[in-house]
Amino acid sequence: MEFEWRPGRVAKLCSDMREAGKGTDMNNKGEGVSRRGFIFGISAAVGGLVLTGLPSLAESTGVVQSPLLTNAPGSEVGIWVVIDGETTTIRVARSEMGQGNFTALPMLVAEELDCDWSHVTAEYVLPEANLAHGHAWGDMMTASSASIRMSHLYLRKAGAQARHMLVDEAAARWKVSALECTARDSVVTHAASGRSLTYGELAENAARRPVPQEVTLKDPNLWRLIGTPVKRLDLEDKVLAKPIFATDVRLPDMLYATVTACPTLGGRLKDFDASKTLVMPGVRHVVPVGDTAVAIVADSWWQAHHALDTLLVRWDAGPAAALSNESIREIFLKGLDDPHPAVAQRIGNVDEVLANATNVIHADYEVPYLAHTTMEPQTCTAHVTPEFAEVWAPTQNGDGTLQVVAHTLKIDPSRVKIHKCHLGGGFGRRGVSQDWAQQAVLIARAVGKPVKMLWTREEDVRHDYYRPMSIARHVAGFDRNGKLLAWKVRLSCTSILANLMPSRLRHGQDFDMMGAFLPGDMSYHIPNFEVGYAMRQLPIPVGFWRGVNHSQNGFFRESFVDEMAHASGQDPYAFRRELLAHSPRSLAVVDEVATRAQWGHTKAGTYQGMALVECYDSVCAHVVDLSIDDEGQVKVHRVVCALDCGYVVNPSIVKKQLQGAVAYALSAVLWGQVTIKNGEVQQSNFHDYPALRISEMPVVETYLIPSGNKYIDRWGGVGEPGTPPVAPAVVNAIFAATGKRIRLLPLAGQKLV
């Protein structure tokens, strides 16, 4: 599908959408039709186990349910495949948040199934079904670029198993050997007799056959679907505004809620006066949400939102009130001098070599806290009764949401039903941190009716789980000929795992915070190298952000690699090639990006910077072309990306992920920062936490280097790896243009010329 960008056409479309939006749940007036005007029926689009004794509010509205394991339309051939006539439905356990899981994961199954892709659809596996059947569908967490790299094997096996069952059924009918039969495009054929049967004709009986445990997967050279840029299964529905996101949920007798939490991070609720609020139009309830927030519940969201100004709340600010950016920075700087940091990698004798080096260079780098600013602010719909809880959630982790809801309400997990919605952005915000789900079920329980909770953008920015503010210190030593002898790195910041997943700490330390410097993350050969981390825990909530620790550490590492290159008197590309002489995979990626970007051959006024980051079993390199005007304004013209992610399932989806990563990372490089003053976040919306506009988006060229083959079974991530190289490539290009080193992000407010 092609789309021609015409501003006039877009303006007309926006006008039409505004007209269609009249009568949505935001204003509760009129009869206009829009996606948000649809009665919410996510279960019609996803598979869901019907739990005996667990009623569904969606059922009571007459919305069609799609049972997962009983009375499903069509026949279940294994647990991942449902065949109904010519339609093959493939189940998806991971979440779809724009990254293409609803297409790429079914492609893995369909390749081995040999079904007709033009008649494939996808549906979610619901968390309660996964729980009831011993997590038969595996891990639902959608994070760490893990969807394909962690599930490709069992999904391909599921497709092969279903194909075997269908072929065995056909062979039994024809009384021939299954070895004489072939499957292709949802048809089983016996060439010797000229007979054939469709999957739809075979499915009912094939479903009764035992699932073969041992199957042989295809030789990658025989793949017909994997590796092709097939159209996304959800593309047409999204263009036509059909998918149902969490913000679109509508239920009978549903109320709407917005929340306000303590302005100071981690602060607690003392008390509140809602006397003026309760007389506001449409307001039904004002309820505490645990001891952290207050919710206003009304007939419409706008009524709840407008009533916020009338609510009087007293807060206990808590320990974060003593913290501001300056004091936080001092804590982290002191951490750099910690004599006993957690050391993740030590090669040679760094201190001794540095002491005897001819030339030693030092540099400190810093990055700020960053918010996620998902397109869809935090939202969730819940219906809670004494017997059960039903939740509609934009979750990156359906299993996790189910457990959080059960724990919050103190009910058995079997009494929870989760409807997974498509996400309006995730980036790590909706995975482990599930405060939005907790709030929704607490509010719904308090009022006794279905409630859709939707945060304001201000609440979303000011109460995030931020990418940590972090500081790095580098020391490098060279001999008289400019050869790099030793490199020492110290990192200091708050641990994400200690904040969200303390059970994953090792000996009380978070070694993950040294990502990009860990043995599996760094291909550079340094004869003497050491990286250490000082964990400094603060009452500032931190969490996973796209690229996670590689996003800040990639900036620290690759910016300093550029510094070391110039200190050694070498071109940054040549310097990297020398350090990568024993790392052919990373070397191939650097060579590819340099060749495609025509490294060193730019037009007058344009400057280049390079960066390479290895993460999530992938290798990604960027070259940035930029210019700087007389007022110091940076214009990024082009970003050339080279990625080796092993096997490429869908090159179109991969390229779009890289384009999105560039946009997301550039926003952070240019403007992104969350500043703290007396424990309060100073930013609130896109006017002071900007995102890249379409007019500022550079050309993004993507080049994929598929390195997987029958000898190297390599499956790397895609969602995260494109983010980390952006920042260092930009600042390295700025150095090429100005001779000035940028060691602090963002660029906004810094004098470049």
C-alpha positions in Angstrom: 0.0 0.0 0.0 1.3 3.4 -0.9 0.4 6.7 0.8 1.1 10.0 -0.9 1.7 12.8 1.6 -0.4 15.9 0.7 -1.0 18.5 3.5 -4.3 19.4 2.0 -5.5 15.8 2.1 -4.4 15.4 5.7 -6.1 18.6 6.7 -9.3 17.3 5.1 -8.9 14.0 6.9 -8.4 15.7 10.2 -11.5 17.7 9.7 -13.5 14.6 8.8 -12.1 12.9 12.0 -13.2 15.9 14.1 -16.7 15.6 12.7 -16.7 11.9 13.3 -15.4 12.4 16.8 -18.6 14.2 17.9 -20.4 11.9 20.3 -17.4 10.0 21.6 -16.9 9.0 25.1 -14.9 12.2 25.7 -18.0 14.4 25.6 -20.9 11.9 25.8 -23.0 14.0 23.5 -24.4 13.4 20.0 -24.6 10.4 17.8 -21.4 10.8 15.7 -19.6 7.6 14.8 -15.9 7.1 15.6 -13.7 4.3 16.8 -14.2 5.5 20.3 -17.9 5.4 19.7 -17.9 1.7 19.1 -19.1 -0.6 21.9 -15.9 -2.2 23.1 -15.7 -5.9 22.2 -12.0 -6.8 22.2 -13.0 -10.4 22.8 -14.4 -10.5 19.4 -11.0 -9.9 18.0 -9.0 -12.1 20.4 -9.2 -15.6 21.8 -10.3 -16.0 25.4 -10.8 -19.0 27.6 -14.3 -19.2 29.0 -13.8 -19.8 32.7 -16.8 -21.4 34.4 -18.4 -19.2 36.9 -16.4 -16.1 35.7 -19.0 -13.8 34.0 -17.9 -11.3 31.5 -19.4 -7.8 31.2 -18.7 -8.0 27.4 -20.9 -11.1 27.3 -23.7 -9.2 29.0 -23.7 -6.7 26.2 -24.2 -9.3 23.5 -20.6 -8.9 22.2 -19.5 -12.1 20.6 -16.9 -14.0 22.6 -14.2 -16.1 20.9 -13.5 -19.0 23.3 -9.9 -20.0 23.3 -10.1 -23.8 23.9 -13.8 -24.7 23.8 -16.4 -24.0 21.1 -13.9 -21.9 19.1 -14.9 -21.1 15.5 -13.1 -23.6 13.5 -10.8 -26.4 14.7 -7.8 -26.1 16.9 -4.9 -27.9 15.3 -2.5 -27.7 18.2 -2.8 -24.7 20.6 -1.5 -22.0 18.2 -3.6 -22.6 15.1 -7.3 -22.5 14.4 -8.6 -23.3 11.0 -12.1 -22.4 9.9 -12.7 -23.0 6.2 -10.1 -21.1 4.2 -9.2 -18.9 7.2 -6.2 -19.7 9.4 -6.1 -17.9 12.7 -2.7 -17.8 14.5 -2.6 -16.9 18.1 -0.2 -14.3 19.5 1.0 -14.3 23.1 3.1 -11.2 23.0 1.6 -7.7 22.8 1.2 -5.5 19.7 2.3 -1.9 20.3 3.1 -0.9 16.8 6.2 -3.0 16.4 4.6 -5.6 14.2 4.1 -8.6 16.5 0.7 -9.3 15.1 2.4 -10.0 11.8 5.9 -11.2 12.4 5.0 -13.8 15.0 2.2 -15.4 12.9 4.8 -15.4 10.0 6.9 -17.8 12.0 4.0 -20.2 12.5 2.7 -19.8 9.0 6.1 -20.6 7.4 6.2 -24.0 8.9 2.4 -24.5 8.6 2.6 -23.9 4.8 -0.7 -22.1 4.9 -2.1 -19.5 2.5 -0.9 -16.2 4.0 -3.6 -14.3 2.2 -6.1 -15.9 4.5 -4.3 -15.6 7.8 -5.6 -13.6 10.8 -4.2 -13.2 14.3 -5.7 -13.2 17.7 -4.4 -12.7 21.2 -3.9 -15.5 23.7 -5.6 -14.2 26.9 -3.6 -14.3 30.1 -6.2 -16.2 32.1 -6.0 -19.0 29.5 -2.2 -19.0 29.8 -2.5 -19.2 33.5 -5.2 -22.0 33.5 -3.1 -24.1 31.1 0.3 -23.9 32.8 1.6 -21.1 30.6 1.3 -23.4 27.6 1.7 -20.3 25.3 4.9 -19.2 27.0 6.1 -15.8 28.2 3.8 -12.9 27.4 6.3 -10.2 28.4 6.9 -7.9 25.4 10.2 -6.2 26.1 13.9 -6.4 25.6 13.4 -7.0 21.9 12.5 -10.6 22.9 9.4 -11.4 21.0 11.0 -13.1 18.0 14.4 -13.9 19.4 12.9 -15.7 22.4 9.9 -17.4 20.8 10.9 -18.2 17.2 11.7 -21.8 18.0 8.5 -22.9 19.7 6.4 -20.9 17.2 8.0 -22.5 14.2 7.6 -25.9 15.9 3.9 -25.2 16.5 3.5 -24.5 12.8 5.3 -27.7 11.8 3.3 -29.8 14.3 0.0 -28.5 12.9 1.2 -29.2 9.3 2.1 -32.8 10.3 -1.3 -33.3 11.8 -3.0 -32.1 8.7 -0.8 -34.2 6.4 -1.3 -37.2 8.5 -5.1 -36.8 8.3 -5.0 -36.5 4.6 -2.7 -39.6 4.2 -5.0 -41.6 6.5 -8.0 -40.8 4.3 -6.2 -41.7 1.2 -4.6 -44.7 2.8 -1.1 -43.6 1.6 2.1 -42.8 3.4 2.4 -39.3 4.7 5.8 -39.2 3.1 4.0 -39.2 -0.3 2.0 -36.1 0.5 3.0 -32.4 0.3 1.5 -29.3 1.8 1.5 -25.8 0.3 -0.8 -22.8 0.6 -3.3 -24.6 2.8 -3.6 -27.6 0.5 -2.3 -31.1 1.0 -1.6 -32.9 -2.2 -0.9 -36.5 -3.2 0.9 -36.1 -6.5 0.9 -39.8 -7.5 -2.9 -39.9 -7.5 -3.6 -36.2 -8.2 -5.8 -35.9 -5.1 -5.8 -32.9 -2.9 -7.7 -31.6 0.2 -7.7 -28.2 1.8 -6.8 -27.5 5.3 -10.3 -26.5 6.0 -11.5 -29.9 4.9 -9.0 -31.7 7.0 -8.9 -29.5 10.2 -11.8 -31.0 12.2 -10.4 -34.5 12.2 -6.8 -33.4 12.2 -7.5 -31.5 15.4 -8.2 -34.9 17.1 -4.8 -36.3 16.2 -2.0 -36.4 18.8 0.4 -33.5 18.5 3.8 -34.8 17.3 6.5 -33.9 19.7 9.4 -34.4 17.3 9.3 -32.4 14.1 11.9 -31.3 11.6 11.9 -27.6 10.8 12.6 -26.3 7.4 16.0 -25.5 6.0 16.1 -21.7 6.0 17.0 -21.9 2.3 13.5 -23.3 1.7 11.6 -20.5 3.5 9.0 -18.8 1.3 7.5 -16.4 3.8 10.1 -15.6 6.4 12.4 -12.9 5.0 9.7 -11.3 2.8 8.1 -7.8 3.3 4.5 -9.0 3.5 1.9 -6.5 4.4 1.0 -6.3 8.1 -2.1 -8.1 9.1 -3.4 -5.2 11.0 -2.5 -2.5 8.5 -5.9 -2.2 6.9 -7.7 -2.2 10.2 -5.5 0.5 11.6 -5.9 2.7 8.5 -9.7 2.3 8.8 -9.5 2.9 12.6 -10.9 -0.5 13.4 -8.5 -1.8 16.1 -9.6 -1.2 19.6 -7.0 0.5 21.8 -7.5 0.8 25.6 -8.6 4.4 25.2 -11.5 3.2 23.0 -13.2 1.0 25.6 -16.9 1.6 26.1 -19.1 -0.5 28.4 -22.7 -0.2 29.6 -23.0 2.1 32.7 -19.3 2.9 32.5 -17.9 5.8 34.4 -14.8 7.8 33.7 -11.9 8.6 36.0 -8.9 10.8 36.1 -6.3 10.8 38.9 -4.0 13.2 40.6 -1.0 12.0 42.5 1.3 13.8 44.9 3.4 16.4 43.0 6.4 15.1 44.9 7.6 11.8 43.6 6.8 9.1 46.0 4.7 11.4 48.2 1.7 10.1 50.1 -1.9 11.2 50.5 -2.8 12.8 53.9 -6.4 13.8 53.3 -8.6 15.7 50.8 -11.7 18.0 50.7 -14.0 17.1 47.8 -17.0 19.2 48.9 -16.7 21.5 45.9 -15.8 18.7 43.5 -18.8 16.6 44.2 -21.2 19.4 43.2 -19.5 19.8 39.8 -21.5 18.6 36.8 -21.4 14.9 36.2 -19.1 14.1 39.1 -20.2 10.9 40.9 -17.4 10.0 43.2 -14.1 11.2 44.6 -12.1 8.3 46.0 -8.6 7.8 47.4 -6.5 5.4 45.3 -4.5 3.7 47.9 -2.3 6.2 49.7 -0.7 7.7 46.6 -3.5 9.4 44.6 -7.1 10.7 44.4 -9.5 9.9 41.6 -12.4 11.9 40.4 -15.1 9.7 38.8 -17.7 11.2 36.5 -20.1 10.6 33.7 -17.5 11.7 31.2 -13.8 12.1 31.2 -13.9 15.8 30.5 -16.2 16.3 33.5 -13.8 14.5 35.7 -10.8 16.4 34.3 -12.4 19.8 34.7 -13.3 19.1 38.3 -9.6 18.5 39.2 -9.1 22.2 39.9 -11.8 22.1 42.7 -10.2 19.3 44.6 -8.2 20.3 47.7 -5.6 17.7 48.7 -3.0 17.6 51.4 0.1 15.5 50.7 3.0 14.2 52.7 5.9 15.0 50.3 8.2 12.3 51.6 12.0 11.9 51.2 12.1 12.9 47.6 11.3 16.5 48.6 14.9 16.9 49.6 16.2 16.1 46.1 16.8 18.4 43.1 18.9 17.9 40.0 21.9 19.5 41.6 21.9 17.3 44.7 21.2 14.2 42.7 24.1 15.0 40.5 26.4 15.4 43.5 25.3 11.9 44.8 26.2 10.3 41.5 29.5 12.2 41.2 30.5 10.9 44.6 29.6 7.4 43.4 32.2 7.6 40.7 34.8 7.7 43.4 33.4 4.6 45.2 36.5 2.5 46.0 34.4 -0.7 45.7 32.1 -0.6 42.7 30.5 -3.6 41.1 33.0 -4.7 38.4 31.5 -6.5 35.5 34.5 -6.9 33.3 38.3 -6.6 34.1 40.9 -7.4 31.4 44.6 -7.0 32.2 45.9 -4.5 34.7 44.2 -1.2 33.8 45.5 1.0 36.7 49.1 0.0 36.2 49.0 0.5 32.4 47.3 3.9 32.8 50.0 5.0 35.3 52.7 4.3 32.7 50.9 5.5 29.6 52.5 8.3 27.5 49.2 10.1 26.9 46.1 9.8 29.2 42.7 11.4 28.5 39.8 11.8 30.9 36.1 12.7 30.2 32.8 12.7 32.2 29.5 12.2 30.4 26.0 12.8 31.8 22.4 12.1 30.7 19.2 13.3 32.3 16.1 11.5 33.4 13.8 10.7 30.5 10.1 10.1 30.3 8.4 7.7 27.9 5.6 9.9 26.6 3.7 7.2 24.9 1.2 8.4 22.4 -1.6 7.0 24.5 -1.3 8.3 28.1 -1.7 5.6 30.9 -5.1 4.2 30.8 -7.0 1.1 31.8 -10.7 0.0 32.2 -11.8 -2.2 35.0 -15.0 -3.8 36.3 -14.7 -5.3 39.8 -17.2 -7.2 41.9 -16.7 -9.2 45.0 -16.5 -12.3 42.9 -14.3 -11.3 40.0 -12.3 -8.6 38.2 -12.4 -7.9 34.4 -9.8 -5.6 33.0 -9.1 -4.1 29.6 -5.4 -3.3 29.5 -2.8 -1.9 27.1 -0.2 -4.1 28.6 3.2 -5.2 27.5 2.9 -8.2 29.9 -0.5 -9.8 30.1 0.6 -12.4 32.6 2.0 -9.6 34.8 -1.2 -7.5 34.6 -3.2 -10.5 35.7 -1.0 -11.1 38.7 -0.9 -7.4 39.7 -4.7 -7.2 39.6 -5.1 -10.3 41.7 -2.5 -9.1 44.2 -3.9 -5.6 44.4 -7.5 -6.9 45.0 -6.3 -9.8 47.1 -8.2 -12.4 45.1 -7.2 -15.6 43.4 -5.7 -15.1 40.0 -8.3 -17.5 38.5 -10.9 -14.9 39.3 -9.3 -12.3 37.0 -10.0 -11.8 33.3 -7.7 -9.7 31.2 -8.6 -8.4 27.8 -5.3 -7.4 26.0 -5.7 -4.2 23.9 -3.3 -2.9 21.3 -1.0 -0.3 22.9 -0.6 3.3 21.9 3.1 3.0 22.6 5.0 1.0 25.2 8.7 1.7 25.2 9.0 -0.2 28.5 6.4 1.9 30.4 3.7 -0.7 30.3 5.7 -3.8 31.1 7.0 -4.3 34.7 5.5 -1.0 36.0 1.8 -1.5 36.2 0.7 1.4 38.4 -2.0 2.2 35.9 -3.6 -1.2 36.3 -3.5 -1.0 40.1 -5.2 2.3 40.0 -8.0 1.3 37.7 -9.0 -1.8 39.7 -8.9 0.1 43.0 -11.1 2.9 41.6 -13.6 0.4 40.0 -13.8 -1.5 43.2 -14.6 1.6 45.2 -17.4 2.8 42.9 -18.9 -0.6 42.0 -19.2 0.1 38.3 -17.1 -0.3 35.2 -14.6 2.6 35.1 -12.2 3.8 32.4 -9.3 5.5 34.0 -7.3 7.9 31.7 -4.4 10.0 32.9 -3.8 13.5 31.6 -0.6 14.0 29.7 0.7 16.1 32.7 0.1 13.2 35.0 1.9 10.9 32.5 5.0 13.1 32.3 5.2 13.8 36.0 4.6 10.3 37.3 6.6 8.1 35.0 9.2 5.4 35.7 12.0 7.4 34.1 15.2 6.3 32.3 17.8 6.9 35.0 19.9 10.1 35.2 23.4 8.7 34.9 27.0 9.8 34.9 30.0 8.0 33.4 33.7 8.7 33.8 36.3 7.5 31.2 40.0 7.3 31.5 42.1 6.0 28.5 45.8 5.7 28.0 47.9 5.6 24.8 51.5 4.8 23.9 53.8 7.3 22.2 52.5 6.1 18.8 48.9 6.7 19.7 48.0 3.1 20.2 45.2 2.5 22.8 46.6 0.6 25.8 43.9 0.8 28.4 40.4 2.1 29.1 38.7 2.4 32.4 34.9 3.2 32.8 33.0 4.1 36.0 29.2 4.5 36.0 27.0 5.9 38.7 23.2 6.0 38.8 20.1 4.4 40.3 19.5 0.7 39.5 16.4 -0.2 37.6 16.3 -3.7 38.9 16.6 -2.6 42.5 13.7 -0.3 41.9 11.4 -2.7 40.0 12.7 -6.3 40.2 15.0 -6.6 43.2 15.0 -10.4 43.1 17.0 -10.2 39.9 20.0 -8.5 41.6 23.1 -10.6 41.9 24.9 -10.3 45.2 23.0 -7.1 45.8 24.3 -5.6 42.5 22.7 -4.7 39.2 25.2 -5.7 36.6 22.7 -4.9 33.8 23.3 -1.2 34.4 26.6 -1.8 32.7 25.0 -2.8 29.4 27.0 -1.9 26.3 30.2 -2.5 28.4 29.5 -6.1 29.3 31.5 -8.9 27.6 28.6 -9.9 25.3 27.9 -6.3 24.4 31.3 -5.0 23.4 33.2 -6.3 20.4 36.1 -3.9 20.7 39.4 -5.6 21.6 41.0 -3.6 24.4 44.1 -5.1 25.9 43.4 -3.6 29.3 39.8 -2.7 30.1 37.7 -2.3 33.2 34.1 -1.3 33.8 32.5 -0.7 37.3 29.2 0.6 38.5 28.2 2.4 41.7 24.6 1.8 42.6 23.0 4.8 44.2 19.3 4.3 45.1 17.1 7.3 45.4 13.3 7.8 45.9 13.0 8.7 42.2 11.1 6.0 40.2 13.2 4.6 37.4 12.3 2.0 34.8 13.0 0.5 31.4 13.2 2.9 28.5 13.7 1.9 24.9 17.2 0.5 24.6 17.3 0.3 28.4 20.8 0.7 29.7 22.4 0.6 26.3 20.6 3.9 25.5 22.7 5.9 27.9 25.8 3.6 28.0 25.9 3.5 24.2 26.1 7.3 24.3 28.9 7.2 26.9 30.8 4.5 25.1 30.6 5.6 21.5 31.2 9.3 22.2 34.3 8.4 24.0 35.4 6.0 21.3 35.3 9.0 19.0 37.4 11.0 21.5 39.9 8.1 21.7 40.1 8.0 17.9 41.0 11.6 17.7 43.5 11.3 20.6 45.2 8.5 18.7 45.3 10.6 15.6 43.0 8.3 13.6 39.8 8.7 11.7 36.9 7.4 13.9 36.0 4.8 11.3 39.5 3.5 10.9 40.0 3.5 14.6 36.9 1.3 15.1 38.1 -1.0 12.3 41.3 -1.6 14.2 39.6 -2.4 17.4 37.2 -4.7 15.6 39.8 -6.7 13.8 38.9 -9.9 15.8 35.1 -9.2 15.6 34.0 -10.0 12.1 30.3 -9.5 12.7 30.6 -6.0 14.1 33.2 -5.1 11.6 30.9 -6.1 8.8 28.2 -3.8 10.2 30.6 -0.8 10.5 31.9 -1.4 7.0 28.4 -1.5 5.6 27.2 1.7 7.3 30.4 3.5 6.3 30.1 2.4 2.7 26.4 3.2 2.4 26.9 6.6 4.0 29.9 7.4 1.8 31.9 8.1 5.0 34.3 11.0 4.5 32.6 12.3 1.3 30.0 14.9 2.3 29.0 18.1 0.7 30.3 21.4 2.1 28.6 22.3 5.3 27.5 18.8 6.2 29.4 16.7 8.8 29.3 13.1 9.8 29.4 11.1 13.0 29.5 7.3 13.5 28.4 5.0 16.3 28.2 1.2 16.9 26.2 -0.6 19.6 25.8 -4.3 20.1 22.7 -5.3 22.1 19.9 -7.9 22.3 21.9 -10.3 20.1 22.0 -7.7 17.3 24.6 -5.2 16.0 23.6 -1.8 14.9 25.6 1.1 13.5 24.5 4.6 12.5 26.1 7.4 10.5 24.5 10.8 10.9 24.8 13.7 8.4 24.0 17.1 10.0 24.7 20.8 9.6 24.8 23.6 12.1 23.7 27.1 11.2 25.2 30.4 12.4 22.9 30.5 15.5 24.0 27.0 16.6 20.8 25.2 15.4 21.4 21.6 14.5 19.7 20.1 11.5 20.0 16.3 11.1 19.6 15.6 7.4 20.2 11.9 7.2 20.7 8.8 9.3 22.1 5.8 7.7 21.5 2.6 9.7 23.1 -0.8 9.2 21.7 -3.7 11.3 22.6 -7.3 11.7 19.8 -9.0 13.6 20.5 -12.5 12.3 17.5 -13.8 10.4 15.1 -11.0 9.2 11.5 -12.2 9.5 9.9 -9.2 7.8 12.3 -6.6 6.4 9.6 -4.0 6.0 8.7 -4.2 9.7 12.4 -4.1 10.7 13.1 -1.0 8.7 10.1 0.8 10.2 11.4 -0.1 13.7 14.7 1.5 12.8 13.0 4.6 11.6 10.9 4.8 14.7 14.0 4.3 16.9 15.7 7.2 15.2 12.7 9.5 15.7 12.4 8.5 19.4 16.1 8.8 20.1 16.5 12.1 18.2 13.7 13.6 20.4 15.8 12.7 23.5 19.1 13.9 22.0 17.7 17.3 21.0 15.3 18.1 23.8 14.6 15.3 26.2 15.1 15.9 29.9 13.1 15.5 33.1 14.4 17.9 35.8 13.7 17.5 39.5 13.2 20.4 41.9 12.4 19.6 45.5 11.2 16.2 44.4 8.8 17.5 41.8 9.1 17.0 38.0 9.3 20.3 36.3 8.0 19.2 32.9 4.4 18.5 32.1 3.5 18.2 28.4 5.0 18.5 24.9 5.5 22.2 25.2 8.4 21.6 27.7 9.1 18.0 26.8 9.1 18.2 23.0 9.0 15.3 20.5 10.4 15.4 17.0 8.0 16.9 14.4 7.6 15.6 11.0 9.3 18.6 9.5 12.3 17.8 11.7 12.5 14.1 10.7 15.6 13.2 8.8 15.9 10.8 5.9 16.5 7.4 7.3 18.3 4.8 5.2 18.2 1.3 6.5 20.5 -1.6 5.4 20.0 -5.1 6.7 22.7 -7.7 7.0 21.0 -11.0 7.5 23.7 -13.2 9.1 21.5 -16.2 10.2 22.0 -19.4 8.2 21.8 -23.2 8.7 25.2 -23.1 10.4 24.5 -20.0 12.6 21.1 -20.0 14.1 21.0 -16.3 14.9 17.9 -14.4 15.9 18.5 -10.9 17.2 16.3 -8.1 18.5 15.1 -5.2 16.5 12.9 -2.8 18.7 15.7 -1.7 21.0 19.0 -1.8 19.0 18.3 1.2 16.7 18.0 3.6 19.6 21.4 3.6 21.4 23.7 4.6 18.4 21.7 7.8 17.6 22.9 10.1 20.4 26.6 9.3 20.0 26.5 9.6 16.2 24.9 13.0 16.5 27.4 14.4 19.0 30.3 12.9 17.1 29.0 14.7 14.0 28.8 17.9 16.0 32.4 17.6 17.0 33.3 17.1 13.4 31.5 20.3 12.6 32.6 22.5 15.5 35.5 20.8 17.3 33.4 21.0 20.5 32.7 17.9 22.6 29.2 17.4 23.8 29.3 15.3 27.0 25.9 16.4 28.4 22.5 15.8 26.9 20.2 17.1 25.6 21.5 19.6 23.1 18.8 22.2 23.9 20.3 25.2 25.7 23.9 24.4 24.9 26.0 26.9 22.9 27.4 25.0 19.9 28.9 28.0 18.0 
